[in-house]
Every structure is written in C-alpha cells, then in structure tokens.
Amino acid sequence: MGNEETEQNKKKQTSQKDSNQALENLTSELETIRVGLKKGKTDTTTLKILFYTGLAVLLFGFIYTNQTLQRAQHRNLESHISLLQGQVNHTMLLLEKKLHKEILDLDTKLKGTSNTSLDDRIQNLNNALDQLEPQATSISILIERVKRTSSELSHLVEAENLDAEDLH
C-alpha cells in the first residue's frame, strides 16, 4: 500500500506540475494578449490621430484652394468687365463721331440748298408744333417728345458749330 500511495502522490505532483505549467502558460498567454490589446489600442489611437490630422489638412487645403480660385476668377471677371467697358466706350465714341459728321454733312447740304440753317428749321418746326392743338393725350405726348428731341438736337448743333468755329 505504501507503494500505491507514493505512486498516487507522484501522479498528483505530476498533475499539479502540469496544472501549474498550464496555469503559467495560460497566464503568460493572457499577459501577451493584454500587451497586444494595449498595443492595439495605442496603434488605433495613433491611426485616429493621423486620420483626423490628414482630414483637417485636406479640409484646410480645399478651403484655401477654393478661396484662391475665387479671387482669381474675381480678378479675371473684373478685367473682362473693364475690357468690355473700354470696347463699349470706343464704340460709342465712334458712333458719336459718325453721327456728328453726318449732322455736319446734312447741315452743309441744307445750307447749300436753302437760305435757312438747320437751327432755323428746327425753330420753325417747334413753332409749328406750338400751334398744333392736340386732340388726344397721346398726340400731345408725341408733340412734347418731338419738341424735346428737336431742342436737344439744336443745342448739339450749336455746340458743334461753336467747336468747329473754334478749330478754324
């Protein structure tokens, strides 16, 4: 019986050693897993920081680029507006010169064919319009428009005649 007990004790000790060894292996594996989890959390946090930093840099770059493009488009638009204004002013000046030349040509032709000048004819037209008695308000409005236009034309011709005399 003593042998049996000794063998049982040896088996118990061996099983205890195996249990202790398994427990130590399990503990070391748990420690390895815990260290791995901590490292994973640290890596995840680092990746989040890098992601959000990259996202912020991209957002800032987008906003900066957008503002830069808007400023460039604004300057381009202003230059196009200036160019168009210059073209319109040039066209208006050419039309004004052409109209002035035509008025002077007509005035020269009219002076050559009759004794009355364009200014006198405009005055006669205004006098004739004053003598009309309009029968409708639309006619009176038209008469007033013709008077205003003829008076403006008369002032323009007088100014041009003065300028022409000053040049000669």
C-alpha positions in Angstrom: 0.0 0.0 0.0 2.8 2.3 0.6 3.9 2.0 -3.0 0.5 2.8 -4.2 0.3 6.0 -2.1 3.7 7.0 -3.3 2.7 6.5 -6.9 -0.5 8.4 -6.3 1.5 11.2 -4.7 3.8 11.2 -7.7 0.8 11.3 -10.0 -0.7 14.2 -8.0 2.6 16.1 -8.0 3.0 15.5 -11.8 -0.6 16.6 -12.4 -0.1 19.6 -10.1 3.1 20.4 -12.0 1.2 20.0 -15.3 -1.6 22.2 -13.9 0.9 24.8 -12.6 2.6 24.7 -16.0 -0.7 25.0 -17.8 -1.7 27.9 -15.5 1.7 29.6 -16.1 1.2 29.1 -19.9 -2.3 30.5 -19.7 -1.1 33.4 -17.5 1.7 34.2 -19.9 -0.7 33.9 -22.9 -3.2 36.2 -21.1 -0.3 38.7 -20.4 0.7 38.5 -24.1 -2.9 39.2 -25.2 -3.2 42.1 -22.7 0.0 43.6 -24.0 -1.2 43.1 -27.6 -4.5 44.8 -26.8 -2.8 47.7 -25.2 -0.5 48.0 -28.2 -3.6 47.7 -30.5 -5.4 50.5 -28.6 -2.3 52.7 -28.9 -2.0 51.9 -32.6 -5.7 52.6 -33.1 -5.4 55.9 -31.2 -2.3 56.8 -33.3 -4.1 55.9 -36.5 -7.2 58.0 -35.5 -4.9 61.0 -34.7 -3.2 60.6 -38.1 -6.6 60.2 -39.9 -8.1 63.3 -38.3 -4.9 65.3 -38.8 -4.9 64.3 -42.5 -8.6 65.2 -42.8 -8.0 68.6 -41.3 -5.1 69.3 -43.6 -7.2 68.2 -46.6 -10.1 70.4 -45.5 -7.8 73.4 -45.0 -6.2 72.8 -48.4 -9.6 72.6 -50.0 -10.8 75.9 -48.4 -7.5 77.7 -49.3 -7.6 76.5 -52.9 -11.3 77.4 -53.2 -10.6 80.9 -51.9 -7.6 81.3 -54.2 -9.7 80.2 -57.2 -12.5 82.6 -56.3 -10.1 85.5 -56.1 -8.5 84.6 -59.4 -12.0 84.4 -61.0 -13.0 87.7 -59.5 -9.9 89.4 -60.9 -10.5 87.8 -64.3 -14.1 88.9 -64.2 -13.1 92.5 -63.3 -10.6 92.6 -66.2 -13.2 91.3 -68.6 -15.7 93.9 -67.4 -13.0 96.6 -67.8 -12.2 95.4 -71.3 -15.9 95.3 -72.3 -16.4 98.8 -70.9 -13.5 100.0 -72.9 -14.9 98.4 -76.1 -18.4 100.0 -75.4 -16.8 103.4 -74.8 -14.8 103.1 -78.0 -17.9 102.0 -80.0 -19.9 104.9 -78.5 -17.2 107.4 -79.4 -17.0 106.1 -83.0 -20.8 106.3 -83.3 -20.8 109.8 -81.8 -18.1 110.9 -84.3 -20.0 109.3 -87.2 -23.3 111.0 -86.1 -21.6 114.3 -85.7 -20.1 114.0 -89.2 -23.5 113.1 -90.7 -25.1 116.1 -88.9 -22.4 118.4 -90.2 -22.8 117.0 -93.7 -26.6 117.4 -93.6 -26.2 120.9 -92.2 -23.8 121.7 -95.0 -26.2 120.3 -97.6 -29.1 122.2 -96.1 -27.2 125.4 -96.0 -26.3 124.9 -99.6 -29.8 124.3 -100.9 -31.7 127.0 -98.9 -31.0 130.2 -97.1 -32.2 128.8 -93.7 -29.9 126.8 -91.5 -30.7 123.6 -89.6 -31.2 125.6 -86.4 -33.7 127.9 -88.1 -35.6 124.8 -89.5 -35.7 123.3 -86.0 -37.0 126.5 -84.6 -39.7 126.6 -87.4 -40.6 123.0 -86.5 -41.0 123.9 -82.8 -43.2 126.9 -83.7 -45.4 124.8 -85.9 -45.7 122.2 -83.1 -46.7 125.0 -80.7 -49.6 126.0 -82.9 -51.0 122.5 -83.1 -53.8 121.7 -80.8 -53.7 118.1 -79.8 -57.0 116.2 -79.7 -55.7 113.3 -77.6 -53.2 112.9 -74.8 -51.1 110.5 -76.8 -50.6 113.1 -79.6 -49.7 115.8 -77.0 -47.1 113.4 -75.5 -45.7 112.8 -79.0 -45.5 116.6 -79.7 -43.7 117.1 -76.4 -41.2 114.4 -77.3 -40.5 115.9 -80.7 -40.0 119.3 -79.1 -37.6 117.9 -76.5 -35.7 116.0 -79.2 -35.5 118.9 -81.6 -34.4 121.2 -78.8 -31.6 118.7 -77.8 -30.6 118.5 -81.5 -30.5 122.2 -81.8 -28.2 122.5 -78.7 -25.9 119.8 -80.1 -25.7 121.5 -83.5 -25.0 124.9 -81.8 -22.2 123.3 -79.7 -20.7 121.6 -82.7 -20.8 124.8 -84.7 -19.0 126.6 -81.9 -16.4 123.9 -81.7 -16.0 123.9 -85.4 -15.5 127.7 -85.5 -13.0 127.5 -82.7 -11.0 124.9 -84.6 -10.9 127.2 -87.7 
